[in-house]
Amino acid sequence: MRLKSAILSCAIFSACGGQQEAIQEQQTNLEALDPQGQEIAFWYQHTREREEALQELIADFNQSNDHQISVRGEYVGRYGDIYNKMNVGIQSGSLAASLVVAYQNQALAYYQADGIVDITPYISSPKWGLSPREREDYVQSFLMQDNVNGVQIGFPPNRSMELLYYNLDWLRELGFDGPPATWDDFAAMCHLAREKPFGKNENKARSLGFLLDIDASRLAAMVFSRGGDLVNAAGTAYALDSPEVKASLELMRDLMAADAIDIVGERDAELNEFVTGQILFSQDSSSGMPFYKSGIEDTGLDFTWGVTHPPQAGPTPVVDVYGASVSLCAGPPEKQLAAWLFLKWLTAPEQQARWVRASNYCPVRKSTARELESYFVENPHYGVAFGMLDYGKSEPTMAGYQQVRRLIQEAMVEAIEGGNIERVLGDLQYAATRTIEP
Amino acid sequence: MATKGHKTWLIYGGLSLGGLAAGVPFAWMLLASFMTRGESLRRVFLPERLQWDNYFNAWQEADFGLYFENSLIIAALQVSGTLLFSLLAAYPLARMKFRGRDVVFTGVLATLMIPETVTIVPNFLTVTWLHRNTPIAWLNNWPALTIPFMASAFSIFLLRQFMRGVPGELWDSARIDGTGHVRFLLQIMRPLCRAPLLTVGMFTYIGSWNALAWPLLVTNTPDWRPISVGLQQFVSEAGAEVHLQMAGAVIATLPVLLVYFLIQREFTEGISMSGLKG
C-alpha cells in the first residue's frame, strides 16, 4: 500500500519532458520570492456555520503566519455564480481573487483560459512545498482528481462521498439485519418496502424503497459500484453506453415500473422522505449526515439508521468521491505564493480536523484521523464514511463535464420513463463525445 | 348555447383557479415560515403553534438588517435614475419631430430582444473599465449596482406609448403661452404620466429588489449586497431548513408586496393606458 502511494505520489507531483523543465525554472524563481505582507482574497461558496468556521480558520492563519500574509475570505455565491464571476474576471483581466473554490471541470476551463496556475511547483518547492512524508499523507486519489496531464489544477481541502443511507429499524421489520450487499438485494428490499410501510411512518400511503435524484453523481455512484466508469480507461473519452450504465438504468426503470421507487420531485425530497420514514434508502452526499441526524430527531421518529457504500458488484466496494477543490488564481508571483502557503496551512491535519468538525466533510490528510478520535465516537456514522475513503473513485475531470452532466440527466429521465435504453445511451454517448471534439 | 350566467360562472371559475394557483405558494410560504423544522419535514398543513422565533432567527442568521438597508438604497437610486432618464428619453421619441427619430426608437426597441445574460459580460467589462479609469469606485459600490440599469428600454417604450396618446392640443395651447419643451415635459406631461411613471417605478423596484446575478458579480463583500444575496446565502449548502428559508423569503418579499398594494390602482392603470394590456 505504501509503495502504491509512493508511486502515485510520483505520478502526481512529477511532470514529464518539457513540462518538468518549465516547472524547474519556475521553482528556481519561486525559492527567491518573498510573500511578506501579501493581501489575498479567497472566493468560496460556504455559508452559515461552515462560513463561520472557515472565517475563524482564516483569522487564525492571519494572526499566526510568519509572513504577515492577510487572507480575506469572501462568499461570492454558489458554484455557478463563482464560475460566472471567474469567467468575466478572466475575460476582463480584473480577477480579484487569489484562491477560488472550483470543481475540476471548472478549474480546467480556468486553466485553459490562463486564469489559474499549476500548483505542482509550489508542492515540490524545497522551501515552500510539502515534504515527501507530508505528500504521502494526502489521500492520493483526491490529489489525482485535480491532476490533469501532470498539471495540478486544484488542491483539495475536503471531499464528500456518495453514500447509501438506510433505515435499519424498517429493514428489521422487513426481516433483514443490515443494508443490501448487492443490487439484487437492494431491488428485493425496495419491492418489500412498497408492500410493508415502516411502522413509524405517519403517511402509510407513501411507502417506497428509494427516491432517485436525477443527477449525474447518483448514476456515477451506481456505475462505479458495479465496477464501471463514465470514461474509458485512459480517461480521454466518455464511455456512457457501457454495460454498467445500462444495468444501472435498467434496474431503476424496472423499480419505477413496479412503483417501488420514485423520482425526486423537489429539492431535498430524499432527505425529507427518509427522515419521515417514507423511503427505506436514500443515496446522498456524506456531508449531509448532520441534516439526516437532526431531521430524524426533529420529526420525533427517532429510528435507527445507518450509512454504507452503495451495493457492490465486485469484491471491494467503490464509492463516488467528489468535491470542489481550491485553485490558485493567476496573479503576481508573491500573491500566488502567499495563496499556496494558506492552502498548505489549511490542509494541515490540525486545521483539517477543525474543518471536519464544522463541515462534516471528509479530510484529505490521513493523519487527520488521529485528531478526530473523539469525533468518530460522537458521530459513528461519520466514522463509517471515513473508513471508506480508500475506496474512492472520482467522476470525469474533462472541461465540458458540466454540460455532459446535463446530458446524462436528460438520458436518465428518458430511460427511466420507458425509452429504449440502448438507443438512449447511444445518443448520450454521441452527444457527450461531441462535447470533447475539437 | 351558454347563457350569460354560465359565462359569468366560467369567467369567475377560471379567475378563481388562477388566483388559487398564484396564491397557494404564498400561503404555503407563510404557513411554513411559522412551523418547527419537524412540522415542515412532516409536511403538515398548519403549524401547531406559531413559531415567531423563525423570523428572529432568520433575521439574525442572514444579517438581513444590512441587506435590507442596502436594497432600499439601491432601489431608491435605481428607481429615481430610471424615472429621470426614461422620461427624458421617451418625451422626444413621442412628441418631438427630428431626423432619425424612428431609427433611434427602433434601436431602443431592438435592445429589448437581447437576453440579459448576453449583456452581462460587456456590462462587466464596461464597469471594470470605469472602475479603473474614473475617480469613482464602481465595483463593490453603489454605482455598479444602479447606474447600468438606469437606462431601461422597456421603461422608455412604456412612457413613449403613453405620451403619444396625450392630445396634441395641449402642446399647442402650451406653445401659445410661450412654453418650451422642458417646461411642457415637467409641468404638464409629468403630472399626466403619473400612472405610467408609477408602473415604471414599480417594475424597476421589483427588478432591483430581486437582482442576484449582477450584484454577485460586481461585489465581493456584503457592504453593498442586496437582500436577494442575503437570502441566497441563507440557503445552506446541504440539508433543508425550510421553515427558516420561508421566514427569510417572507422578510424579503414583504417590501415588494407592500409597495405593490400601495400603488396597485395606478399600476394597473399605467399598464392599461400604455397599450400593454393583453
Interface residues (C-beta under 8 A of the other chain):
Chain A: A41 W43 Q45 H46 T47 R48 R50 E74 Y75 V76 G77 R78 D81 N84 K85 N87 V88 Q91 S92 S94 A96 E202 R267 D268 L271 N272 V275 T276 S285 S287 G288 P290 F291 S294 G295 D298 T299 G300
Chain B: T36 R37 G38 L41 R42 R43 E61 I120 V121 F124 L125 T128 H131 R132 L139 A213 L216 L217 N220 T221 V229 Q232 Q233 F234 V235 S236 E237 A238 G239 A240 V242
